[in-house]
Amino acid sequence: MYFQQFAPPEPLHHHVRYFWTLEQQEATPKTFRTIADGCPGLILQHATGGVSDAEGKPWPKLLLYGQATQASTLQTRGPFRLVGACLYPGTERSIFHVKADELTDTCLDVGLLSGPARRLTEHLLAPAPLPAQLAGLAQALLAALRTPMAPPDPGIQYALAQILRTQGNIALPALQATLPFSERSFQRKFKEHVGLSPKLFARICQFQSSLGQLRAMTYDKLSDLAFANEYADQSHHIRSFKEFAGVSPGQYIHHTQQVLDNLTEVR
């Protein structure tokens, strides 16, 4: 397999974390495990045998996926090329005019959308060299952004930034007390914008911090990861890791191969 990652153009910096491509020429079937990473995304697939989810349901050619609350699996049955965009939380609404909580743990065929987002399908499904596809994807996203939308609530933007800044290790009641709305409104507005409750999003950020340290091997023993990321104890960290990565930290080291930030190959 061959993976590449690309920075988005300047006008998309606040909406797209990065573009990526993943290609495989062999006909060997593969099983992958997705990892909860706190981000939605967009994937364009060109696959001989197709890509399907854990239940065998085929992916659409161009799909928008929302926040994941747990690990899941997908299969490929032949050579494929995937072109994707890892998006920032809230981009579902600003570009695709979809509430984030309507996409949680699911995906949507972009061809079924109305308005500017639907033109993504028209631009991207025709065969083209990879550089042209990446350029077309960026141009189509920029065009969709030009459609006027009400700006996101600044209080929710502030809360999201604080949770990200602290990697999930923040006292949510204290954060909510700084915001100009009630706890109930905070929960509702945050879930509409991000696709997850503040608590669950913070837990995923905390897990992602420990995963980054595991990948970088910046620890002496696995229990160090739990305490460095303010888990109550090692067993708490292991339960959380299994929930979001599908395996324990030890199993991740020995039985998985990282493909993308949020995708591993099951060995």
N, C-alpha and C positions, 0 to 999 in steps of 0.2 A: 504494500500500500504506500501511497505517496501523498503527504499532507503539506499544504502551504497555507500561510496566514498573511493577510494584507491589512494595512491600516486604511480606514475610510478617508475619503476626501474631507477637507476642513469643514464644509457646511453640514456634514453628517456626524461630526464628532460627538455631539450631545445625544445622538440617537443610536448610533452603531458602534459597538465596542471594537469589532473587527470583522472583516470578510475572511472566508476560508474555503479551501477546496480539498476534497479527499477523493482519490482515484485508486481503483484496483483493476488490474488487467486479467488476473486469474479467474477461472470459472468456479473456483472452490467456494461452496457456501460458507458464510460467516455468521457468527452470532455476536452481537454487541450489547453492551449494557450502558444505558444512559444514566447520568448522574445529575441530581438536583443542584443547580448552580445559581439560582436566583435571577435567571434571565430568560426572556422569550427569544424566539429566533425565526428565521426564514430559511427554507431549504428548497433548492431546485435539484431534481434528480434526473439523471440519464442512466438508466440501468437496464441491462439485457434481461435479467430475470426479475427485476423489480425489488423494491424494498418493502418489507411488511412489518407490522408491529407484533407484539408477543402473541396475539390471537390469530395471526396470519392474515390480517386485513391489510391490503395493499395501500401504500402511501399514494396520495395524489402527486402529480408531477411537480407542482409548486405548492408548498404547504407553509402555513404560519402556525407555529406551535406556541403554547403559553407556558406559564410557570409549571414546573414539576414539583409535586409534594413528596415524591419517593422515587427510588430507582425503578427502571423498567428495562425491557429487552427489545431488540429488533433483529431481524434477519435479512441477509442478502443472499441471492441465489445465483450470482454470476458476476461478470464484470460490471463496474459501475463508476460513475463520476457524480459527486455531489458538490454543489456550489451553495454556500450558505452565508448568512449574516447573523452574528450574535448581537442581539439588540439590548439596549438598556431597558430596565423596567419602566413601563408606561408608554413605550413606543407603539404598542398595539393601537392605542387610541390616537396618538398624534399622526401616525401614518396611515393606519388601516381603518380608523374610525370604529374600533371594536373595544368594548370594555374588557380590561384585562381579566376580570374574574369570570368572564364567559369562556375563556380559553384555558383555564387552569386544568392541568392533566389531560389536555386533549389538543387536537390540531384541526385546522380548517383549510379546505381547498380554496386557495386564493382566487381561483377562477369563479367561485360562487359569490364573491363580494361584488358590490356595486361601487360606482364612482371611480376615482382615479386609481385606487389600489388594484382594480380589476385589470387595468392596462399593463400591470406587471406581467401578467400571464401572456398577453399578446406580444410583449417585448422579448420575453425570455425563453419561451418554449421552442422557438425555432433553433435548429442546430447552428452553432457558431463556435469559433475558437474561444478558448478560455479567456484571454484578455478582453475580447469583445463582450463576453457574457458578464464579466465582472464590471466593465464600464457601463453596460446596459443596466445592470442591477442598480448601480449607484445612481445613474441618471433617472431611473424609474422611481426610486425612493425619494429623490430630490423633487421630482415633479409632484409626487403625492403629498409632500410636505407643504407645497404651495397652496393647497386647499385650506382656507381659513378654518381654524378650530379655536374654541375657547381655551385659554391657557390653563394648565393644571393648577390646582390650589397651591399657593405658595407654602402654606402650612404643611401640606403633605409632602411637597418637595423637600422642605427642611427636615422633616422627620425621616424621610428616605435617606437623605444625605448623612444624617447623624448615625443611623443604623449601619450604613456602609462604612462610614469613617471609623466606627468603633468595632467593626467586624462582628457585629451582633451582640457585643458585650456592653449593653447599656440598660439602665433601669427604665423600662417602658412607662411605668406610672409617672416617673419624674419627667420624662420626655413629653408625655401627653399633657402634663400640667403647664408646659410652656406654650401650648398651642391654643389658638382662639376658638376651640370648639370642645364639646363634651367627649367623654371617653367613647360613648356609643357612636357619635359622628366620626370620630377618629378611626375607629375600627371599620366602619362602613366605607368612608372615603378612601382609606388606605387600600382596602381590598379591591375596590373598584379600579383604582389606579395601578396597583402593583400585581393584583391577582392572588395575593396571599394576605393572611392576617399579619399585623406587625410582629406578633410573637413568633409565628412560623417563619416569616422572612428573616427575622433575627437569628433563629436557630440554624437556618440554611447558611447564613453568612458566617456564623460561628463554625459550622462544619467545614465550610470552604476554606476558612483560615487554617484549620487543622490539616485539611487535605493538602494545601499548599506546602505546609511544613513537612508533611510526610513525603511528598514528591521531591522536595529539595533536600530531604534527609538532614534537616537541621534539628536533630534530637539525638540523645544518647540511647534512650529506651522508649518504647511506645507509650509508657505511662506519662512521660514528659509532655506529650502532646495534649493530654487531658488537662493537666494543670496549667500549661501555657495558655490554653484557650478558655480557662475558667469553668471547666466542667466540674461537677460535684466530685466525681471520682472516675477511675478508668472504666468501670462498667457502664457508667452513664455515657461516656464518650463512645464506647463500642456500640451501644444500642443506637445512638444517634448516627454513627457512621454507617451502620448496617441499613438504617432506614433510608438514608439519602444516597448511598453508594451501592447498596445491594450486597455488600460483603463487609467483613470486619477489617480493621486496618492491617492485621497480619495476612489475611487472605488477599487483600488488595496488593500487597507487596509481592506475594509469591504466585498468584494465580490470575493476574490481570495484566494487560498491556495497554498503556495509555495511547489513545489515538488522537482525540481532541481534549480540550479542557473538560468537557462534559460527556465524553464518550470513551469507553474502554472496550477492548476486544476480550471476549471470554475465552480463556485458553483451557 
